[in-house]
């Protein structure tokens, strides 16, 4: 490929100094060559494995938003004073939002 490119560049630059046999050979190679563009087989394999692992996203039903586990009126002290379990696990984003709100109220988070 690089040889063909160098021949074609030299052909464009000074065609009179190149023998006819090289000109004809390079034209034939360029006409008969297939597309040799780079194909990243590893990336294609990764994408296929990801599709297999994740599944087709269009077929996955969207979950309806659930009610928060922590009530909007719950305070940090309420959480510390109780030893009762929550009805279901608290999702991490919900817990982070709760803590950030508490920290804002206490002036600990700018």
Secondary structure as a PSIPRED ss2 file (coil, helix, strand):
# PSIPRED VFORMAT (PSIPRED V4.0)

   1 X C   1.000  0.000  0.000
   2 X H   0.000  1.000  0.000
   3 X H   0.000  1.000  0.000
   4 X H   0.000  1.000  0.000
   5 X H   0.000  1.000  0.000
   6 X H   0.000  1.000  0.000
   7 X H   0.000  1.000  0.000
   8 X H   0.000  1.000  0.000
   9 X H   0.000  1.000  0.000
  10 X H   0.000  1.000  0.000
  11 X H   0.000  1.000  0.000
  12 X H   0.000  1.000  0.000
  13 X H   0.000  1.000  0.000
  14 X C   1.000  0.000  0.000
  15 X H   0.000  1.000  0.000
  16 X H   0.000  1.000  0.000
  17 X H   0.000  1.000  0.000
  18 X C   1.000  0.000  0.000
  19 X C   1.000  0.000  0.000
  20 X H   0.000  1.000  0.000
  21 X H   0.000  1.000  0.000
  22 X H   0.000  1.000  0.000
  23 X H   0.000  1.000  0.000
  24 X H   0.000  1.000  0.000
  25 X H   0.000  1.000  0.000
  26 X H   0.000  1.000  0.000
  27 X H   0.000  1.000  0.000
  28 X H   0.000  1.000  0.000
  29 X H   0.000  1.000  0.000
  30 X H   0.000  1.000  0.000
  31 X H   0.000  1.000  0.000
  32 X H   0.000  1.000  0.000
  33 X C   1.000  0.000  0.000
  34 X C   1.000  0.000  0.000
  35 X C   1.000  0.000  0.000
  36 X C   1.000  0.000  0.000
  37 X C   1.000  0.000  0.000
  38 X C   1.000  0.000  0.000
  39 X C   1.000  0.000  0.000
  40 X C   1.000  0.000  0.000
  41 X H   0.000  1.000  0.000
  42 X H   0.000  1.000  0.000
  43 X H   0.000  1.000  0.000
  44 X H   0.000  1.000  0.000
  45 X H   0.000  1.000  0.000
  46 X H   0.000  1.000  0.000
  47 X H   0.000  1.000  0.000
  48 X H   0.000  1.000  0.000
  49 X H   0.000  1.000  0.000
  50 X H   0.000  1.000  0.000
  51 X H   0.000  1.000  0.000
  52 X H   0.000  1.000  0.000
  53 X H   0.000  1.000  0.000
  54 X H   0.000  1.000  0.000
  55 X C   1.000  0.000  0.000
  56 X C   1.000  0.000  0.000
  57 X H   0.000  1.000  0.000
  58 X H   0.000  1.000  0.000
  59 X H   0.000  1.000  0.000
  60 X C   1.000  0.000  0.000
  61 X C   1.000  0.000  0.000
  62 X C   1.000  0.000  0.000
  63 X C   1.000  0.000  0.000
  64 X C   1.000  0.000  0.000
  65 X C   1.000  0.000  0.000
  66 X C   1.000  0.000  0.000
  67 X C   1.000  0.000  0.000
  68 X C   1.000  0.000  0.000
  69 X C   1.000  0.000  0.000
  70 X C   1.000  0.000  0.000
  71 X C   1.000  0.000  0.000
  72 X C   1.000  0.000  0.000
  73 X C   1.000  0.000  0.000
  74 X C   1.000  0.000  0.000
  75 X C   1.000  0.000  0.000
  76 X H   0.000  1.000  0.000
  77 X H   0.000  1.000  0.000
  78 X H   0.000  1.000  0.000
  79 X H   0.000  1.000  0.000
  80 X H   0.000  1.000  0.000
  81 X H   0.000  1.000  0.000
  82 X C   1.000  0.000  0.000
  83 X C   1.000  0.000  0.000
  84 X C   1.000  0.000  0.000
  85 X C   1.000  0.000  0.000
  86 X C   1.000  0.000  0.000
  87 X C   1.000  0.000  0.000
  88 X C   1.000  0.000  0.000
  89 X C   1.000  0.000  0.000
  90 X C   1.000  0.000  0.000
  91 X C   1.000  0.000  0.000
  92 X H   0.000  1.000  0.000
  93 X H   0.000  1.000  0.000
  94 X H   0.000  1.000  0.000
  95 X H   0.000  1.000  0.000
  96 X H   0.000  1.000  0.000
  97 X H   0.000  1.000  0.000
  98 X H   0.000  1.000  0.000
  99 X H   0.000  1.000  0.000
 100 X H   0.000  1.000  0.000
 101 X H   0.000  1.000  0.000
 102 X H   0.000  1.000  0.000
 103 X H   0.000  1.000  0.000
 104 X H   0.000  1.000  0.000
 105 X H   0.000  1.000  0.000
 106 X H   0.000  1.000  0.000
 107 X C   1.000  0.000  0.000
 108 X C   1.000  0.000  0.000
 109 X C   1.000  0.000  0.000
 110 X C   1.000  0.000  0.000
